[in-house]
């Protein structure tokens, strides 16, 4: 498997995200954690670059 292959989001998480973004669903704290974890799990950037001084 190549290094930068993004993970696939489960249909359940994808449906939840669509509902939240459309304003149809008010997510619980647990659902927010699930969505955040999914987003971070798909992030291909190794980390934030330090801001220049």
Secondary structure by P-SEA (a helix, b strand, c coil): ccccbbbbbcaaaaaaaaaaaaccccccaaaaaaaaaaaaaaccccccccccc
